[in-house]
Amino acid sequence: MSDLHARVSTLYQRGFDGSPAPKLFEDWSAIVVEEFRPAAVLIAMTEREEPGMILLHRPSNMRAHPGQIAFPGGKIDPGESPEEAALREAWEELAIPPEQVRVIGTGDVYRAHSGFEITPVLAVVPPDLEIIPNPTEVAQWFEPPVSHMFDPANHAEKWVQWEGGMRPYYEILWREHNTWGVTAAIIVNLSKRLGWHG
């Protein structure tokens, strides 16, 4: 067990103690979805002195979520667990070998207005992975510091006009990358659960 794996595992056990999910500024509870489709994403933290978080940009020509920043992930196939789906998608999208991923646990399920019920899978990966993006699903990938993404000071609260009303959402800026919406909300949730400091 690495230092990072041990540290995150301890924070995970403390944060996910059976208590209700933290209340988020972003709340889509008024959105009615007849049936949610299960999905999973991999929150891969890199084993560095300054741990990073692997994120990607979707191609602008994709049918779903074009151009958005996301975690590797996608729909859960029949018979798959969220962990299996997240590892499969990370392999298909970024060529991250499943055997190189040390899963710590799953986070709070996020129900998105797009109709997906998303299970985050928290894990640690080596820092020297050769990441090979699948061009049909990934325009580019990047690795911001975990400390930046989890810092509440960087979680900007925004509003957008959507479906006849003003809706709240989170935005996290790092360099030229603007992470917002579902991905940002999952990060904010994990930040609150883990209580990450530095």
Contact map, one row per residue, 1 for C-alpha under 8 A:
111011000000000000000000000000000000000000000000000000000000000000000000000000000000000000000000000000000000000000000000000000000000000000000000000000000000000000000000000000000000000000000000000000
111111000000000000000000000000000000000000000000000000000000000000000000000000000000000000000000000000000000000000000000000000000000000000000000000000000000000000000000000000000000000000000000000000
111111100000000000000000000000000000000000000000000000000000000000000000000000000000000000000000000000000000000000000000000000000000000000000000000000000000000000000000000000000000000000000000000000
011111110000000000000000000000000000000000000010000000000000000000000000000000000000000000000000000000000000000000000000000100000000000000000000000000000000000000000000000000000000000000000000000000
111111111000000000000000000000000000000000000000000000000000000000000000000000000000000000000000000001010000000000000000001100000000000000000000000000000000000000000000000000000000000000000000000000
111111111100000000000000000000000000000000000000000000000000000000000000000000000000000000000000000000000000000000000000000000000000000000000000000000000000000000000000000000000000000000000000000000
001111111110000000000000000000000000000000000000000000000000000000000000000000000000000000000000000000000000000000000000000000000000000000000000000000000000000000000000000000000000000000000000000000
000111111111000000000000000000000000000000000000000000000000000000000000000000000000000000000000000000010000000000000000000000000000000000000000000000000000000000000000000000000000000000000000010000
000011111111100000000000000000000000000000000000000000000000000000000000000000000000000000000000000000010000000000000000000000000000000000000000000000000000000000000000000000000000000000000000000000
000001111111110000000000000000000000000000000000000000000000000000000000000000000000000000000000000000000000000000000000000000000000000000000000000000000000000000000000000000000000000000000000000000
000000111111111000000000000000000000000000000000000000000000000000000000000000000000000000000000000000000000000000000000000000000000000000000000000000000000000000000000000000000000000000000000011100
000000011111111100000000000000000000000000000000000000000000000000000000000000000000000000000000000000011000000000000000000000000000000000000000000000000000000000000000000000000000000000000000110000
000000001111111110000000000000000000000000000000000000000000000000000000000000000000000000000000000000000000000000000000000000000000000000000000000000000000000000000000000000000000000000000000000000
000000000111111110000000000000000000000000000000000000000000000000000000000000000000000000000000000000000000000000000000000000000000000000000000000000000000000000000000000000000000000000000000010000
000000000011111110000000000000000000000000000000000000000000000000000000000000000000000000000000000000000000000000000000000000000000000000000000000000000000000000000000000000000000000000000000111000
000000000001111111100000000000000000000000000000000000000000000000000000000000000000000000000000000000000010000000000000000000000000000000000000000000000000000000000000000000000000000000000000100000
000000000000111111100000000000000000000000000000000000000000000000000000000000000000000000000000000000000000000000000000000000000000000000000000000000000000000000000000000000000000000000000000000000
000000000000000111110000000000000000000000000000000000000000000000000000000000000000000000000000000000000000000000000000000000000000000000000000000000000000000000000000000000000000000000000000000000
000000000000000111111000000000000000000000000000000000000000000000000000000000000000000000000000000000000000000000000000000000000000000000000000000000000000000000000000000000000000000000000000000000
000000000000000001111100000000000000000000000000000000000000000000000000000000000000000000000000000000000000000000000000000000000000000000000000000000000000000000000000000000000000000000000000000000
000000000000000000111110000000000000000000000000000000000000000000000000000000000000000000000000000000000001000000000000000000000000000000000000000000000000000000000000000000000000000000001000000000
000000000000000000011111000000000000000000000000000000000000000000000000000000000000000000000000000000000000000000000000000000000000000000000000000000000000000000000000000000000000000000001001100000
000000000000000000001111100000000000000000000000000000000000000000000000000000000000000000000000000000000000000000000000000000000000000000000000000000000000000000000000000000000000000000000000000000
000000000000000000000111111000000000000000000000000000000000000000000000000000000000000000000000000000000000000000000000000000000000000000000000000000000000000000000000000000000000000010011000000000
000000000000000000000011111000000000000000000000000000000000000000000000000000000000000000000000000000000000000000000000000000000000000000000000000000000000100000000001110000000000000000000000000000
000000000000000000000001111100000000000000000000000000000000000000000000000000000000000000000000000000000000000000000000000000000000000000000000000000000000000000000011110000000000000010000000000000
000000000000000000000001111111000000000000000000000000000000000000000000000000000000000000000000000000000000000000000000000000000000000000000000000000000000000000000011100000000000000000000000000000
000000000000000000000000011111100000000000000000000000000000000000000000000000000000000000000000000000000000000110000000000000000000000000000000000000000000000000000010000000000000000000000000000000
000000000000000000000000001111110000000000000000000000000000000000000000000000000000000000000000000000000000000000000000000000000000000000000000000000000000000000000000000000000000000000000000000000
000000000000000000000000001111110000000000000000000000000000000000000000000000000000000000000000000000000000000000000000000000000000000000000000000000000000000000000000000000000000000000000000000000
000000000000000000000000000111111000000000000000000000000000000000000000000000000000000000000000000000000000000010000000000000000000000000000000000000000000000000000000000000000000000000000000000000
000000000000000000000000000011111100000000000000000000000000000000000000000000000000000000000000000000000000000000000000000000000000000000000000000000000000000000000000000000000000000000000000000000
000000000000000000000000000000111111000000000000000000000000000000000000000000000000000000000000000000000000000010100000000000000000000000000000000000000000000000000000000000000000000000000000000000
000000000000000000000000000000011111000000000000000000000000000000000000000000000000000000000000000000000000000000000000000000000000000000000000000000000000000000000000000000000000000000000000000000
000000000000000000000000000000001111100000000000000000000000000000000000000000000000000000000000000000000000000000100000000000000000000000000000000000000000000000000000000000000000000000000000000000
000000000000000000000000000000001111110000000000000000000000000000000000000000000000000000000000000000000000001000111000000000000000000000000000000000000000000000000000000000000000000000000000000000
000000000000000000000000000000000011111000000000000000000000000000000000001000000000000000000000000000000000000000111000000000000000000000000000000000000000000000000000000000000000000000000000000000
000000000000000000000000000000000001111100000000000000000000000000000000001100000000000000000000000000000000000000011110000000000000000000000000000000000000000000000000000000000000000000000000000000
000000000000000000000000000000000000111110000000000000000000000000000000111100000100100000000000000000000000000000011110000000000000000000000000000000000000000000000000000000000000000000000000000000
000000000000000000000000000000000000011111000000000000000000000000000000111100000110110000000000000000000000000000000111100000000000000000000000000000000000000000000000000000000000000000000000000000
000000000000000000000000000000000000001111100000000000000000000000000011110000000000110010000000000000000000000000000111100000000000000000000000000000000000000000000000000000000000000000000000000000
000000000000000000000000000000000000000111110000000000000000000000000011100000000000011001000000000000000000000000000001111000000000000000000000000000000000000000000000000000000000000000000000000000
000000000000000000000000000000000000000011111000000011000000000000000011000000000000000000000000000000000000000000000001111000000000000000000000000000000000000000000000000000000000000000000000000000
000000000000000000000000000000000000000001111100000011000000000000000000000000000000000000000000000010000000000000000000011110000000000000000000000000000000000000000000000000000000000000000000000000
000000000000000000000000000000000000000000111110001111000000000000000000000000000000000000000000000000000000000000000000011110000000000000000000010000000000000000000000000000000000000000000000000000
000000000000000000000000000000000000000000011111001111000000000000000000000000000000000000000000000000000000000000000000000111100000000000000000000000000000000000000000000000000000000000000000000000
000100000000000000000000000000000000000000001111111100000000000000000000000000000000000000000000000000000000000000000000000111100000000000000000000000000000000000000000000000000000000000000000000000
000000000000000000000000000000000000000000000111111100000000000000000000000000000000000000000000000000000000000000000000000000100000000000000000000000000000000000000000000000000000000000000000000000
000000000000000000000000000000000000000000000011111000000000000000000000000000000000000000000000000000000000000000000000000000000000000000000000000000000000000000000000000000000000000000000000000000
000000000000000000000000000000000000000000000011111100000000000000000000000000000000000000000000000000000000000000000000000000000000000000000000111000000000000000000000000000000000000000000000000000
000000000000000000000000000000000000000000001111111110000000000000000000000000000000000000000000000000000000000000000000000000000000000000000000111000000000000000000000000000000000000000000000000000
000000000000000000000000000000000000000000001111011111000000000000000000000000000000000000000000000000000000000000000000000000000000000000000011110000000000000000000000000000000000000000000000000000
000000000000000000000000000000000000000000111100001111100000000000000000000000000000000000000000000000000000000000000000000000000000000000000011110000000000000000000000000000000000000000000000000000
000000000000000000000000000000000000000000111100000111110000000000000010000000000000000000000000000000000000000000000000000000000000000000001111000000000000000000000000000000000000000000000000000000
000000000000000000000000000000000000000000000000000011111000000000001111000000000000000000000000000000000000000000000000000000000000000000001111000000000000000000000000000000000000000000000000000000
000000000000000000000000000000000000000000000000000001111100000000001111000000000000000000000000000000000000000000000000000000000000000001111100000000000000000000000000000000000000000000000000000000
000000000000000000000000000000000000000000000000000000111110000000111100000000000000000000000000000000000000000000000000000000000000000001111000000000000000000000000000000000000000000000000000000000
000000000000000000000000000000000000000000000000000000011111010011111100000000000000000000000000000000000000000000000000000000000000000011110000000000000000000000000000000000000000000000000000000000
000000000000000000000000000000000000000000000000000000001111110001110000000000000000000000000000000000000000000000000000000000000000001111100000000000000000000000000000000000000000000000000000000000
000000000000000000000000000000000000000000000000000000000111110001110000000000000000000000000000000000000000000000000000000000000000000000100000000000000000000000000000000000000000000000000000000000
000000000000000000000000000000000000000000000000000000000011111001100000000000000000000000000000000000000000000000000000000000000000000000000000000000000000000000000000000000000000000000000000000000
000000000000000000000000000000000000000000000000000000000111111111100000000000000000000000000000000000000000000000000000000000000000000010000000000000000000000000000000000000000000000000000000000000
000000000000000000000000000000000000000000000000000000000000111111000000000000000000000000000000000000000000000000000000000000000000000000000000000000000000000000000000000000000000000000000000000000
000000000000000000000000000000000000000000000000000000000000011111000000000000000000000000000000000000000000000000000000000000000000000000000000000000000000000000000000000000000000000000000000000000
000000000000000000000000000000000000000000000000000000000100011111110000000000000000000000000000000000000000000000000000000000000000000000000000000000000000000000000000000000000000000000000000000000
000000000000000000000000000000000000000000000000000000000111111111110000000000000000000000000000000000000000000000000000000000000000000000000000000000000000000000000000000000000000000000000000000000
000000000000000000000000000000000000000000000000000000001111110011111000000000000000000000000000000000000000000000000000000000000000000000000000000000000000000000000000000000000000000000000000000000
000000000000000000000000000000000000000000000000000000001111000011111100000000000000000000000000000000000000000000000000000000000000000000000000000000000000000000000000000000000010000000000000000000
000000000000000000000000000000000000000000000000000000111100000000111110000000000000000000000000000000000000000000000000000000000000000000000000000000000000000000000000000000000111001000000000000000
000000000000000000000000000000000000000000000000000000111100000000011111000000000000000000000000000000000000000000000000000000000000000000000000000000000000000000000000000000000010001000000000000000
000000000000000000000000000000000000000011100000000001110000000000001111100000000000000000000000000000000000000000000000000000000000000000000000000000000000000000000000000000000000001000000000000000
000000000000000000000000000000000000000011100000000000110000000000000111110000000000010011001100000000000000000000000000000000000000000000000000000000000000000000000000000000000000000000000000000000
000000000000000000000000000000000000001111000000000000000000000000000011111000000000111011000000000000000000000000000000000000000000000000000000000000000000000000000000000000000000000000000000000000
000000000000000000000000000000000000001110000000000000000000000000000001111100000000110010000000000000000000000000000000000000000000000000000000000000000000000000000000000000000000000000000000000000
000000000000000000000000000000000000111100000000000000000000000000000000111110000000100000000000000000000000000000000000000000000000000000000000000000000000000000000000000000000000000000000000000000
000000000000000000000000000000000000011100000000000000000000000000000000011111011100100000000000000000000000000000000000000000000000000000000000000000000000000000000000000000000000000000000000000000
000000000000000000000000000000000000000000000000000000000000000000000000001111110000100000000000000000000000000000000000000000000000000000000000000000000000000000000000000000000000000000000000000000
000000000000000000000000000000000000000000000000000000000000000000000000000111110000000000000000000000000000000000000000000000000000000000000000000000000000000000000000000000000000000000000000000000
000000000000000000000000000000000000000000000000000000000000000000000000000011111000000000000000000000000000000000000000000000000000000000000000000000000000000000000000000000000000000000000000000000
000000000000000000000000000000000000000000000000000000000000000000000000000111111111100000000000000000000000000000000000000000000000000000000000000000000000000000000000000000000000000000000000000000
000000000000000000000000000000000000000000000000000000000000000000000000000100111111100000000000000000000000000000000000000000000000000000000000000000000000000000000000000000000000000000000000000000
000000000000000000000000000000000000001100000000000000000000000000000000000100011111110000000000000000000100000000000011100000000000000000000000000000000000000000000000000000000000000000000000000000
000000000000000000000000000000000000000100000000000000000000000000000000000000011111111000000000000000100100000000000000100000000000000000000000000000000000000000000000000000000000000000000000000000
000000000000000000000000000000000000000000000000000000000000000000000000000000011111111100000000000000000000000000000000000000000000000000000000000000000000000000000000000000000000000000000000000000
000000000000000000000000000000000000001110000000000000000000000000000000111110011111111110000000000000000000000000000000000000000000000000000000000000000000000000000000000000000000000000000000000000
000000000000000000000000000000000000000111000000000000000000000000000001110000000111111111000000000000000000000000000000100000000000000000000000000000000000000000000000000000000000000000000000000000
000000000000000000000000000000000000000001000000000000000000000000000000100000000011111111100001110010000000000000000000000000000000000000000000000000000000000000000000000000000000000000000000000000
000000000000000000000000000000000000000000000000000000000000000000000000000000000001111111110000010000000000000000000000000000000000000000000000000000000000000000000000000000000000000000000000000000
000000000000000000000000000000000000000010000000000000000000000000000001110000000000111111111000000000000000000000000000000000000000000000000000000000000000000000000000000000000000000000000000000000
000000000000000000000000000000000000000001000000000000000000000000000001100000000000011111111111110000000000000000000000000000000000000000000000000000000000000000000000000000000000000000000000000000
000000000000000000000000000000000000000000000000000000000000000000000000000000000000001111111111110000000000000000000000000000000000000000000000000000000000000000000000000000000000000000000000000000
000000000000000000000000000000000000000000000000000000000000000000000000000000000000000111111111000000000000000000000000000000000000010000000000000000000000000000000000000000000000000000000000000000
000000000000000000000000000000000000000000000000000000000000000000000001000000000000000011111110000000000000000000000000000000000001110011000000000000000000000000000000000000000000000000000000000000
000000000000000000000000000000000000000000000000000000000000000000000001000000000000000001111111000000000000000000000000000000000011110001000000000000000000000000000000000000000000000000000000000000
000000000000000000000000000000000000000000000000000000000000000000000000000000000000000001111111100000000000000000000000000000000111110000000000000000000000000000000000000000000000000000000000000000
000000000000000000000000000000000000000000000000000000000000000000000000000000000000001001110111110110000000000000000000000000001111000000000000000000000000000000000000000000000000000000000000000000
000000000000000000000000000000000000000000000000000000000000000000000000000000000000001001100011111110000000000000000000000000000000000000000000000000000000000000000000000000000000000000000000000000
000000000000000000000000000000000000000000000000000000000000000000000000000000000000001101100001111110000000000000000000000000000000000000000000000000000000000000000000000000000000000000000000000000
000000000000000000000000000000000000000000000000000000000000000000000000000000000000000000000000111111000000000000000000000000000000000000000000000000000000000000000000000000000000000000000000000000
000000000000000000000000000000000000000000000000000000000000000000000000000000000000000000000001111111000000000000000000000011000000000000000000000000000000000000000000000000000000000000000000000000
000000000000000000000000000000000000000000010000000000000000000000000000000000000000001000000001111111100000000000000000001111000000000000000000000000000000000000000000000000000000000000000000000000
000010000000000000000000000000000000000000000000000000000000000000000000000000000000000000000000001111110000000000000000001110000000000000000000000000000000000000000000000000000000000000000000000000
000000000000000000000000000000000000000000000000000000000000000000000000000000000010000000000000000011111000000000000000111100000000000000000000000000000000000000000000000000000000000000000000000000
000010011001000000000000000000000000000000000000000000000000000000000000000000000000000000000000000001111100000000000000111100000000000000000000000000000000000000000000000000000000000000000000000000
000000000001000000000000000000000000000000000000000000000000000000000000000000000000000000000000000000111110000000000000111000000000000000000000000000000000000000000000000000000000000000000000000000
000000000000000000000000000000000000000000000000000000000000000000000000000000000110000000000000000000011111000000000011110000000000000000000000000000000000000000000000000000000000000000000000000000
000000000000000100000000000000000000000000000000000000000000000000000000000000000000000000000000000000001111100000000011110000000000000000000000000000000000000000000000000000000000000000000100000000
000000000000000000001000000000000000000000000000000000000000000000000000000000000000000000000000000000000111110000000011000000000000000000000000000000000000000000000000000000000000000000001000000000
000000000000000000000000000000000000000000000000000000000000000000000000000000000000000000000000000000000011111000001111000000000000000000000000000000000000000000000000000000000000000000000000000000
000000000000000000000000000000000000000000000000000000000000000000000000000000000000000000000000000000000001111100001110000000000000000000000000000000000000000000000000000000000000010001000000000000
000000000000000000000000000000000001000000000000000000000000000000000000000000000000000000000000000000000000111110111100000000000000000000000000000000000000000000000000000000000000000000000000000000
000000000000000000000000000100000000000000000000000000000000000000000000000000000000000000000000000000000000011111111100000000000000000000000000000000000000000000000000000000000000010000000000000000
000000000000000000000000000100101000000000000000000000000000000000000000000000000000000000000000000000000000001111110000000000000000000000000000000000000000000000000000000000000000000000000000000000
000000000000000000000000000000000000000000000000000000000000000000000000000000000000000000000000000000000000000111110000000000000000000000000000000000000000000000000000000000000000000000000000000000
000000000000000000000000000000001011100000000000000000000000000000000000000000000000000000000000000000000000001111111000000000000000000000000000000000000000000000000000000000000000000000000000000000
000000000000000000000000000000000001111000000000000000000000000000000000000000000000000000000000000000000000001111111100000000000000000000000000000000000000000000000000000000000000000000000000000000
000000000000000000000000000000000001111000000000000000000000000000000000000000000000000000000000000000000000111100111110000000000000000000000000000000000000000000000000000000000000000000000000000000
000000000000000000000000000000000000011110000000000000000000000000000000000000000000000000000000000000000000111100011111000000000000000000000000000000000000000000000000000000000000000000000000000000
000000000000000000000000000000000000011110000000000000000000000000000000000000000100000000000000000000000111110000001111100000000000000000000000000000000000000000000000000000000000000000000000000000
000000000000000000000000000000000000000111100000000000000000000000000000000000000100000000000000000000000111100000000111110000000000000000000000000000000000000000000000000000000000000001000000000000
000000000000000000000000000000000000000111100000000000000000000000000000000000000110010000000000000000111110000000000011111000000000000000000000000000000000000000000000000000000000000000000000000000
000000000000000000000000000000000000000001111000000000000000000000000000000000000000000000000000000000111110000000000001111100000000000000000000000000000000000000000000000000000000000000000000000000
000010000000000000000000000000000000000001111000000000000000000000000000000000000000000000000000000011111000000000000000111110000000000000000000000000000000000000000000000000000000000000000000000000
000110000000000000000000000000000000000000011110000000000000000000000000000000000000000000000000000011110000000000000000011111000000000000000000000000000000000000000000000000000000000000000000000000
000000000000000000000000000000000000000000011110000000000000000000000000000000000000000000000000000111000000000000000000001111101000000000000000000000000000000000000000000000000000000000000000000000
000000000000000000000000000000000000000000000110000000000000000000000000000000000000000000000000000110000000000000000000000111111000000000000000000000000000000000000000000000000000000000000000000000
000000000000000000000000000000000000000000000111000000000000000000000000000000000000000000000000000000000000000000000000000011111000000000000000000000000000000000000000000000000000000000000000000000
000000000000000000000000000000000000000000000000000000000000000000000000000000000000000000000000000000000000000000000000000001111100000000000000000000000000000000000000000000000000000000000000000000
000000000000000000000000000000000000000000000000000000000000000000000000000000000000000000000001000000000000000000000000000011111110000000000000000000000000000000000000000000000000000000000000000000
000000000000000000000000000000000000000000000000000000000000000000000000000000000000000000000011000000000000000000000000000000011111000000000000000000000000000000000000000000000000000000000000000000
000000000000000000000000000000000000000000000000000000000000000000000000000000000000000000000111000000000000000000000000000000001111100000000000000000000000000000000000000000000000000000000000000000
000000000000000000000000000000000000000000000000000000000000000000000000000000000000000000001111000000000000000000000000000000000111110000000000000000000000000000000000000000000000000000000000000000
000000000000000000000000000000000000000000000000000000000000000000000000000000000000000000001110000000000000000000000000000000000011111011111000000000000000000000000000000000000000000000000000000000
000000000000000000000000000000000000000000000000000000000000000000000000000000000000000000011110000000000000000000000000000000000001111111000000000000000000000000000000000000000000000000000000000000
000000000000000000000000000000000000000000000000000000000010000000000000000000000000000000000000000000000000000000000000000000000000111111100000000000000000000000000000000000000000000000000000000000
000000000000000000000000000000000000000000000000000000000010000000000000000000000000000000000000000000000000000000000000000000000000011111100000000000000000000000000000000000000000000000000000000000
000000000000000000000000000000000000000000000000000000000110010000000000000000000000000000001000000000000000000000000000000000000000111111100000000000000000000000000000000000000000000000000000000000
000000000000000000000000000000000000000000000000000000011110000000000000000000000000000000001100000000000000000000000000000000000000111111111000000000000000000000000000000000000000000000000000000000
000000000000000000000000000000000000000000000000000000011111000000000000000000000000000000000000000000000000000000000000000000000000101111111000000000000000000000000000000000000000000000000000000000
000000000000000000000000000000000000000000000000000000011100000000000000000000000000000000000000000000000000000000000000000000000000100001111100000000000000000000000000000000000000000000000000000000
000000000000000000000000000000000000000000000000000001111000000000000000000000000000000000000000000000000000000000000000000000000000100001111110000000000000000000000000000000000000000000000000000000
000000000000000000000000000000000000000000000000000001110000000000000000000000000000000000000000000000000000000000000000000000000000000000011111000000000000000000000000000000000000000000000000000000
000000000000000000000000000000000000000000000000000111100000000000000000000000000000000000000000000000000000000000000000000000000000000000001111100000000000000000000000000000000000000000000000000000
000000000000000000000000000000000000000000000000000111100000000000000000000000000000000000000000000000000000000000000000000000000000000000000111110110000000000000000000000001000000000000000000000000
000000000000000000000000000000000000000000000000011110000000000000000000000000000000000000000000000000000000000000000000000000000000000000000011111110000000000000000000000000000000000000000000000000
000000000000000000000000000000000000000000001000011110000000000000000000000000000000000000000000000000000000000000000000000000000000000000000001111111000000000000000000000000000000000000000000000000
000000000000000000000000000000000000000000000000011000000000000000000000000000000000000000000000000000000000000000000000000000000000000000000000111111100000000000000000000000000000000000000000000111
000000000000000000000000000000000000000000000000000000000000000000000000000000000000000000000000000000000000000000000000000000000000000000000001111111100100000000000000000001000000000000000000000000
000000000000000000000000000000000000000000000000000000000000000000000000000000000000000000000000000000000000000000000000000000000000000000000001111111100100000000000000000100000000000000100000000000
000000000000000000000000000000000000000000000000000000000000000000000000000000000000000000000000000000000000000000000000000000000000000000000000011111110100000000000000000000000000000000110110000100
000000000000000000000000000000000000000000000000000000000000000000000000000000000000000000000000000000000000000000000000000000000000000000000000001111111110000000000000000000000000000000000010000110
000000000000000000000000000000000000000000000000000000000000000000000000000000000000000000000000000000000000000000000000000000000000000000000000000001111110000000000000000000000000000000010010000000
000000000000000000000000000000000000000000000000000000000000000000000000000000000000000000000000000000000000000000000000000000000000000000000000000000111111000000000000000000000000000000000000000000
000000000000000000000000000000000000000000000000000000000000000000000000000000000000000000000000000000000000000000000000000000000000000000000000000111111111000000000000000110000000000000000000000000
000000000000000000000000000000000000000000000000000000000000000000000000000000000000000000000000000000000000000000000000000000000000000000000000000000111111100000000000011100000000000000010000000000
000000000000000000000000000000000000000000000000000000000000000000000000000000000000000000000000000000000000000000000000000000000000000000000000000000001111110000000000011100000000000000000000000000
000000000000000000000000100000000000000000000000000000000000000000000000000000000000000000000000000000000000000000000000000000000000000000000000000000000011111000000001111000000000000000000000000000
000000000000000000000000000000000000000000000000000000000000000000000000000000000000000000000000000000000000000000000000000000000000000000000000000000000001111100000001111000000000000000000000000000
000000000000000000000000000000000000000000000000000000000000000000000000000000000000000000000000000000000000000000000000000000000000000000000000000000000000111110000111100000000000000000000000000000
000000000000000000000000000000000000000000000000000000000000000000000000000000000000000000000000000000000000000000000000000000000000000000000000000000000000011111000111100000000000000000000000000000
000000000000000000000000000000000000000000000000000000000000000000000000000000000000000000000000000000000000000000000000000000000000000000000000000000000000001111111110000000000000000000000000000000
000000000000000000000000000000000000000000000000000000000000000000000000000000000000000000000000000000000000000000000000000000000000000000000000000000000000000111111110000000000000000000000000000000
000000000000000000000000000000000000000000000000000000000000000000000000000000000000000000000000000000000000000000000000000000000000000000000000000000000000000011111000000000000000000000000000000000
000000000000000000000000000000000000000000000000000000000000000000000000000000000000000000000000000000000000000000000000000000000000000000000000000000000000000011111100000000000000000000000000000000
000000000000000000000000000000000000000000000000000000000000000000000000000000000000000000000000000000000000000000000000000000000000000000000000000000000000000011111110000000000000000000000000000000
000000000000000000000000000000000000000000000000000000000000000000000000000000000000000000000000000000000000000000000000000000000000000000000000000000000000001111011111000000000000000000000000000000
000000000000000000000000011100000000000000000000000000000000000000000000000000000000000000000000000000000000000000000000000000000000000000000000000000000000001111001111100000000000000000000000000000
000000000000000000000000111000000000000000000000000000000000000000000000000000000000000000000000000000000000000000000000000000000000000000000000000000000000111100000111110000000000000000000000000000
000000000000000000000000111000000000000000000000000000000000000000000000000000000000000000000000000000000000000000000000000000000000000000000000000000000000111100000011111000000001100010000000000000
000000000000000000000000110000000000000000000000000000000000000000000000000000000000000000000000000000000000000000000000000000000000000000000000000000000011110000000001111100000001100110000000000000
000000000000000000000000000000000000000000000000000000000000000000000000000000000000000000000000000000000000000000000000000000000000000000000000000000000011110000000000111110000111100100000000000000
000000000000000000000000000000000000000000000000000000000000000000000000000000000000000000000000000000000000000000000000000000000000000000000000000010000111000000000000011111000111000100000000000000
000000000000000000000000000000000000000000000000000000000000000000000000000000000000000000000000000000000000000000000000000000000000000000000000000000000100000000000000001111111110000000000000000000
000000000000000000000000000000000000000000000000000000000000000000000000000000000000000000000000000000000000000000000000000000000000000000000001000100000000000000000000000111111100000000000000000000
000000000000000000000000000000000000000000000000000000000000000000000000000000000000000000000000000000000000000000000000000000000000000000000000000000000000000000000000000011111000000000000000000000
000000000000000000000000000000000000000000000000000000000000000000000000000000000000000000000000000000000000000000000000000000000000000000000000000000000000000000000000000011111100000000000000000000
000000000000000000000000000000000000000000000000000000000000000000000000000000000000000000000000000000000000000000000000000000000000000000000000000000000000000000000000000011111110000000000000000000
000000000000000000000000000000000000000000000000000000000000000000001000000000000000000000000000000000000000000000000000000000000000000000000000000000000000000000000000001111011111000000000000000000
000000000000000000000000000000000000000000000000000000000000000000011100000000000000000000000000000000000000000000000000000000000000000000000000000000000000000000000000001110001111101100000000000000
000000000000000000000000000000000000000000000000000000000000000000001000000000000000000000000000000000000000000000000000000000000000000000000000000000000000000000000000111100000111111110000000000000
000000000000000000000000000000000000000000000000000000000000000000000000000000000000000000000000000000000000000000000000000000000000000000000000000000000000000000000000111000000011111110000000000000
000000000000000000000000000000000000000000000000000000000000000000000000000000000000000000000000000000000000010100000000000000000000000000000000000000000000000000000000000000000001111111000000000000
000000000000000000000000000000000000000000000000000000000000000000001110000000000000000000000000000000000000000000000000000000000000000000000000000000000000000000000000000000000011111111100000000000
000000000000000000000000000000000000000000000000000000000000000000000000000000000000000000000000000000000000000000000000000000000000000000000000000000000000000000000000011100000011111111110000000000
000000000000000000000001010000000000000000000000000000000000000000000000000000000000000000000000000000000000000000000000000000000000000000000000000000000000000000000000110000000001111111111000000000
000000000000000000000000000000000000000000000000000000000000000000000000000000000000000000000000000000000000010000000001000000000000000000000000000000000000000000000000000000000000011111111100000000
000000000000000000000000000000000000000000000000000000000000000000000000000000000000000000000000000000000000000000000000000000000000000000000000000011000000000000000000000000000000001111111110000000
000000000000000000000001000000000000000000000000000000000000000000000000000000000000000000000000000000000000000000000000000000000000000000000000000001010010000000000000000000000000000111111111000000
000000000000000000001101000000000000000000000000000000000000000000000000000000000000000000000000000000000001000000000000000000000000000000000000000000000000000000000000000000000000000011111111100000
000000000000000000000000000000000000000000000000000000000000000000000000000000000000000000000000000000000010000000000000000000000000000000000000000001000000000000000000000000000000000001111111110000
000000000000000000000000000000000000000000000000000000000000000000000000000000000000000000000000000000000000000000000000000000000000000000000000000001110000000000000000000000000000000000111111111100
000000000000000000000100000000000000000000000000000000000000000000000000000000000000000000000000000000000000000000000000000000000000000000000000000000000000000000000000000000000000000000011111111100
000000000001001100000100000000000000000000000000000000000000000000000000000000000000000000000000000000000000000000000000000000000000000000000000000000000000000000000000000000000000000000001111111000
000000010011011000000000000000000000000000000000000000000000000000000000000000000000000000000000000000000000000000000000000000000000000000000000000000000000000000000000000000000000000000000111111100
000000000010001000000000000000000000000000000000000000000000000000000000000000000000000000000000000000000000000000000000000000000000000000000000000000000000000000000000000000000000000000000011111110
000000000010000000000000000000000000000000000000000000000000000000000000000000000000000000000000000000000000000000000000000000000000000000000000001001100000000000000000000000000000000000000011011111
000000000000000000000000000000000000000000000000000000000000000000000000000000000000000000000000000000000000000000000000000000000000000000000000001000100000000000000000000000000000000000000000001111
000000000000000000000000000000000000000000000000000000000000000000000000000000000000000000000000000000000000000000000000000000000000000000000000001000000000000000000000000000000000000000000000000111
